[in-house]
Amino acid sequence: MTDRTFGRALNVRDDFMPAPTEQPVRMTTFEEPFIDPATSTEEIFRATYLVLRDHGYAGVSIQRIADRTSLSKSTIYYHFDDKYDLLMQFSEELLTWYIDQLVVDHEGDARASLDRLLDLLLLGETADGVCFESVFAPGYVATIMEMRAQAVRNPEMREYVSRTDAMIRNHFEALLEAGMDDGSIREIDSETVASMLFLLFEGALLLRSCEDDVEWLTAVRKPVDSYLDR
């Protein structure tokens, strides 16, 4: 289990948090994606991330992306059919990167990895001080929400959304199975619980991005622990 010593600052009940033995090392920054691009595609993805971060979804254009690279607009169009094709591929790569950062590669500890993600989404901050807003930038979240809205009527977008959703559920399922193997998570139906965690992931992501008062989300954290531990 992670040491969630920041619980009182978030008004989480005292019986939720065990007394810490020492203060955790708190991170003030979170590594950004595509920070050192090795290919033209990665350079385009890096520029796309920066444009989304600085201008939001409505401000994304191929010209603005090109201005953040050493490439021309024609080179970008060589790699991608249009802005929407670029955003779909970018979002899929970025989502994979986020999940790897938050879940898969957290020192090989399955339960700690899961706790880290749940803390981020439900409490708003991880035990080492990484806050929700520093990971899920408003521009990125707006892009995801816009794509989901378009998926209602656009079959290609629906296929993309379905594919990325399945990827997240598969990550959760693999994490749960690893936790059962190392004894940090009780025996459960990993596929079913992965679906439940996916709903928590999507719901918390949406609510933290769209509402001002989300402190009530902290109350959801304890029942999740109780279910996984009992």
The 8 nearest C-alpha neighbors of each residue, nearest first, counted from 0:
[[1, 111, 110, 2, 114, 183, 3, 113],
 [0, 2, 111, 3, 114, 126, 115, 110],
 [1, 3, 4, 126, 0, 19, 23, 17],
 [4, 2, 126, 5, 6, 1, 16, 125],
 [5, 3, 6, 2, 19, 126, 16, 22],
 [4, 6, 3, 8, 7, 9, 126, 124],
 [7, 5, 11, 9, 4, 8, 3, 10],
 [8, 6, 10, 9, 11, 5, 13, 12],
 [9, 7, 6, 5, 10, 11, 4, 122],
 [8, 10, 7, 6, 11, 5, 122, 214],
 [11, 9, 7, 8, 6, 12, 214, 217],
 [10, 12, 6, 7, 9, 13, 217, 15],
 [13, 11, 15, 14, 10, 7, 16, 6],
 [14, 12, 15, 16, 11, 7, 6, 17],
 [13, 15, 12, 16, 17, 11, 18, 221],
 [16, 14, 13, 12, 221, 17, 11, 6],
 [15, 17, 14, 13, 18, 3, 6, 4],
 [18, 16, 19, 15, 14, 2, 13, 3],
 [17, 19, 16, 20, 4, 2, 13, 21],
 [20, 18, 21, 17, 4, 2, 22, 3],
 [19, 21, 18, 22, 2, 17, 23, 4],
 [22, 20, 19, 23, 4, 18, 2, 24],
 [21, 23, 24, 19, 20, 4, 25, 2],
 [24, 22, 25, 127, 21, 126, 2, 4],
 [23, 25, 127, 26, 22, 128, 126, 21],
 [26, 24, 127, 128, 23, 27, 126, 129],
 [25, 27, 128, 127, 28, 129, 24, 29],
 [26, 28, 25, 129, 128, 29, 127, 130],
 [29, 27, 26, 30, 129, 133, 128, 31],
 [28, 30, 31, 133, 129, 134, 27, 26],
 [29, 31, 28, 32, 34, 134, 100, 33],
 [30, 32, 34, 29, 33, 134, 28, 45],
 [33, 31, 34, 30, 45, 96, 93, 48],
 [34, 32, 45, 36, 35, 41, 31, 44],
 [33, 35, 32, 31, 36, 45, 30, 42],
 [34, 36, 33, 37, 42, 41, 32, 45],
 [37, 35, 41, 42, 33, 38, 34, 45],
 [36, 38, 41, 35, 39, 42, 40, 33],
 [39, 37, 41, 40, 36, 42, 43, 35],
 [38, 40, 42, 41, 43, 37, 36, 70],
 [39, 41, 43, 38, 42, 44, 78, 36],
 [40, 42, 44, 36, 38, 43, 39, 45],
 [43, 41, 39, 45, 36, 40, 44, 38],
 [42, 44, 40, 46, 41, 45, 47, 39],
 [45, 43, 41, 47, 46, 42, 89, 48],
 [44, 46, 42, 33, 48, 43, 47, 41],
 [45, 47, 49, 43, 67, 48, 64, 44],
 [48, 46, 44, 50, 45, 49, 64, 43],
 [47, 49, 45, 51, 46, 50, 52, 44],
 [50, 48, 52, 46, 47, 51, 53, 45],
 [49, 51, 47, 53, 52, 48, 54, 46],
 [52, 50, 55, 138, 48, 54, 49, 53],
 [51, 53, 138, 49, 50, 54, 55, 48],
 [52, 54, 50, 51, 49, 55, 138, 58],
 [55, 53, 58, 51, 50, 52, 56, 59],
 [56, 54, 138, 51, 58, 57, 52, 53],
 [55, 57, 58, 59, 142, 51, 138, 141],
 [58, 56, 55, 59, 54, 60, 51, 142],
 [57, 59, 54, 56, 55, 60, 51, 50],
 [60, 58, 56, 57, 50, 51, 63, 55],
 [61, 59, 63, 62, 64, 58, 82, 50],
 [60, 62, 64, 63, 65, 82, 72, 59],
 [63, 61, 65, 60, 64, 66, 72, 59],
 [64, 62, 66, 60, 65, 61, 67, 59],
 [63, 65, 61, 67, 62, 46, 66, 47],
 [66, 64, 62, 68, 67, 63, 72, 71],
 [65, 67, 63, 64, 68, 62, 69, 70],
 [68, 66, 46, 65, 64, 63, 69, 49],
 [69, 67, 65, 70, 66, 46, 42, 43],
 [68, 70, 71, 67, 65, 66, 42, 39],
 [71, 69, 68, 65, 74, 72, 75, 39],
 [70, 72, 74, 73, 65, 75, 69, 68],
 [71, 73, 75, 74, 65, 76, 62, 61],
 [74, 72, 76, 71, 75, 77, 70, 78],
 [75, 73, 77, 71, 76, 72, 70, 78],
 [74, 76, 72, 77, 78, 73, 79, 71],
 [75, 77, 79, 73, 78, 74, 80, 72],
 [76, 78, 74, 75, 79, 73, 80, 72],
 [77, 79, 75, 76, 74, 80, 40, 85],
 [80, 78, 76, 85, 81, 77, 84, 75],
 [81, 79, 76, 84, 78, 82, 77, 85],
 [82, 80, 84, 83, 79, 85, 76, 61],
 [81, 83, 85, 84, 86, 61, 60, 80],
 [84, 82, 86, 85, 81, 87, 80, 88],
 [83, 85, 87, 81, 86, 82, 80, 79],
 [86, 84, 82, 83, 88, 87, 79, 89],
 [87, 85, 89, 83, 84, 88, 90, 82],
 [88, 86, 84, 90, 89, 85, 83, 91],
 [89, 87, 91, 85, 90, 86, 92, 84],
 [88, 90, 86, 92, 87, 91, 85, 44],
 [91, 89, 93, 87, 92, 88, 86, 94],
 [90, 92, 94, 88, 89, 93, 95, 87],
 [93, 91, 95, 89, 90, 94, 96, 88],
 [92, 94, 90, 96, 95, 91, 89, 97],
 [93, 95, 97, 91, 96, 92, 90, 98],
 [94, 96, 92, 98, 93, 97, 99, 91],
 [95, 97, 93, 99, 94, 98, 100, 92],
 [98, 96, 100, 94, 99, 95, 101, 93],
 [97, 99, 101, 95, 100, 102, 96, 94],
 [98, 100, 103, 96, 97, 102, 101, 104],
 [101, 99, 97, 98, 102, 104, 96, 103],
 [102, 100, 98, 99, 116, 97, 103, 112],
 [103, 101, 112, 98, 99, 104, 100, 105],
 [102, 104, 99, 105, 101, 98, 100, 112],
 [103, 105, 106, 99, 102, 100, 107, 101],
 [104, 106, 112, 107, 103, 102, 108, 101],
 [107, 105, 108, 104, 112, 103, 111, 109],
 [106, 108, 105, 104, 109, 103, 112, 111],
 [109, 107, 111, 106, 110, 112, 105, 178],
 [108, 110, 178, 112, 111, 174, 177, 107],
 [111, 109, 113, 112, 108, 178, 183, 114],
 [112, 110, 114, 108, 113, 109, 0, 1],
 [113, 111, 102, 115, 109, 110, 105, 114],
 [112, 114, 110, 116, 115, 111, 102, 117],
 [115, 113, 111, 117, 112, 116, 118, 110],
 [116, 114, 112, 118, 113, 117, 125, 111],
 [115, 117, 119, 113, 118, 114, 101, 120],
 [118, 116, 114, 120, 119, 115, 121, 113],
 [119, 117, 122, 115, 125, 121, 116, 120],
 [118, 120, 124, 123, 125, 116, 117, 131],
 [119, 121, 117, 123, 118, 203, 122, 116],
 [120, 122, 216, 217, 118, 117, 123, 119],
 [123, 121, 118, 217, 124, 119, 120, 216],
 [122, 124, 119, 131, 120, 121, 130, 118],
 [125, 123, 130, 119, 129, 122, 131, 118],
 [126, 124, 119, 129, 118, 128, 127, 115],
 [125, 127, 3, 128, 2, 1, 4, 124],
 [128, 126, 25, 125, 26, 24, 129, 23],
 [127, 129, 25, 26, 125, 126, 124, 130],
 [130, 128, 125, 124, 127, 26, 27, 29],
 [131, 129, 124, 133, 132, 123, 128, 125],
 [130, 132, 123, 134, 133, 119, 124, 135],
 [131, 133, 135, 134, 136, 130, 137, 123],
 [134, 132, 131, 130, 135, 136, 29, 129],
 [135, 133, 132, 131, 136, 29, 130, 129],
 [136, 134, 132, 133, 131, 140, 137, 139],
 [135, 137, 139, 138, 132, 134, 133, 140],
 [138, 136, 140, 139, 141, 135, 52, 208],
 [139, 137, 55, 51, 52, 141, 136, 140],
 [138, 140, 142, 136, 141, 137, 51, 143],
 [139, 141, 143, 137, 142, 138, 144, 135],
 [142, 140, 138, 144, 139, 143, 137, 145],
 [143, 141, 145, 139, 140, 144, 56, 146],
 [142, 144, 140, 146, 141, 145, 147, 139],
 [145, 143, 147, 141, 146, 142, 140, 148],
 [146, 144, 148, 142, 147, 143, 141, 149],
 [147, 145, 149, 143, 148, 144, 150, 142],
 [146, 148, 150, 144, 145, 149, 143, 160],
 [147, 149, 145, 146, 150, 151, 144, 152],
 [148, 150, 146, 151, 147, 153, 152, 145],
 [149, 151, 157, 156, 153, 147, 152, 148],
 [150, 152, 149, 148, 153, 157, 147, 154],
 [153, 151, 150, 149, 154, 157, 148, 156],
 [152, 154, 150, 156, 155, 149, 151, 157],
 [155, 153, 157, 156, 158, 152, 150, 151],
 [156, 154, 158, 157, 153, 159, 150, 160],
 [155, 157, 150, 159, 153, 158, 154, 160],
 [158, 156, 150, 154, 160, 159, 155, 161],
 [157, 159, 155, 161, 156, 160, 162, 154],
 [158, 160, 156, 162, 157, 161, 163, 155],
 [161, 159, 157, 163, 162, 158, 164, 156],
 [162, 160, 158, 164, 159, 163, 157, 165],
 [163, 161, 159, 165, 160, 164, 158, 166],
 [162, 164, 166, 160, 165, 161, 159, 167],
 [165, 163, 161, 167, 166, 162, 160, 168],
 [166, 164, 168, 162, 163, 167, 169, 161],
 [165, 167, 163, 169, 164, 168, 170, 162],
 [168, 166, 170, 164, 169, 165, 171, 163],
 [169, 167, 171, 165, 170, 166, 193, 197],
 [168, 170, 172, 166, 167, 171, 165, 173],
 [171, 169, 167, 173, 168, 172, 174, 166],
 [172, 170, 174, 168, 193, 169, 173, 175],
 [171, 173, 169, 193, 175, 189, 174, 170],
 [174, 172, 176, 170, 171, 175, 169, 177],
 [173, 175, 171, 177, 172, 176, 109, 170],
 [176, 174, 178, 172, 177, 173, 189, 171],
 [175, 177, 179, 173, 178, 174, 180, 172],
 [176, 178, 180, 174, 175, 179, 109, 173],
 [179, 177, 184, 175, 109, 183, 181, 176],
 [178, 180, 184, 182, 176, 177, 181, 185],
 [179, 181, 177, 178, 182, 176, 183, 184],
 [182, 180, 178, 179, 183, 177, 184, 109],
 [183, 181, 179, 184, 180, 178, 185, 177],
 [182, 184, 178, 181, 110, 179, 185, 109],
 [185, 183, 179, 178, 182, 227, 228, 186],
 [184, 186, 179, 228, 227, 187, 182, 183],
 [185, 187, 179, 184, 188, 189, 227, 182],
 [188, 186, 189, 185, 192, 179, 227, 184],
 [187, 189, 191, 190, 192, 186, 193, 175],
 [188, 190, 192, 172, 191, 187, 193, 175],
 [189, 191, 193, 192, 188, 172, 194, 168],
 [192, 190, 194, 193, 188, 189, 195, 187],
 [191, 193, 195, 189, 194, 190, 196, 188],
 [192, 194, 172, 196, 171, 190, 195, 191],
 [195, 193, 197, 191, 192, 196, 168, 198],
 [196, 194, 192, 198, 197, 193, 199, 191],
 [197, 195, 199, 193, 198, 194, 200, 192],
 [196, 198, 200, 194, 195, 199, 168, 193],
 [199, 197, 195, 201, 196, 200, 202, 194],
 [200, 198, 196, 202, 197, 201, 203, 195],
 [201, 199, 197, 198, 203, 202, 204, 196],
 [202, 200, 204, 198, 199, 203, 205, 197],
 [201, 203, 199, 205, 204, 200, 198, 206],
 [202, 204, 206, 205, 200, 201, 120, 199],
 [205, 203, 201, 202, 207, 206, 200, 208],
 [204, 206, 208, 202, 203, 207, 209, 201],
 [207, 205, 203, 209, 208, 210, 204, 202],
 [208, 206, 204, 205, 209, 210, 203, 213],
 [207, 209, 205, 206, 210, 204, 137, 140],
 [208, 210, 206, 207, 205, 211, 204, 213],
 [211, 209, 206, 212, 207, 208, 213, 205],
 [210, 212, 213, 209, 207, 208, 206, 214],
 [213, 211, 210, 214, 215, 207, 206, 216],
 [214, 212, 215, 216, 211, 207, 210, 206],
 [213, 215, 216, 212, 217, 9, 122, 10],
 [214, 216, 213, 217, 218, 212, 219, 121],
 [217, 215, 121, 214, 218, 219, 213, 122],
 [216, 218, 122, 121, 215, 219, 220, 214],
 [219, 217, 216, 220, 215, 221, 11, 222],
 [220, 218, 217, 216, 221, 222, 223, 121],
 [219, 221, 223, 218, 217, 222, 121, 224],
 [220, 222, 224, 223, 219, 225, 218, 15],
 [223, 221, 225, 224, 220, 219, 226, 218],
 [222, 224, 226, 221, 220, 225, 227, 219],
 [225, 223, 221, 227, 222, 226, 228, 220],
 [226, 224, 222, 228, 223, 227, 229, 221],
 [225, 227, 223, 224, 228, 229, 222, 221],
 [226, 228, 224, 225, 184, 185, 229, 223],
 [229, 227, 225, 226, 185, 224, 184, 183],
 [228, 226, 225, 227, 185, 224, 184, 186]]
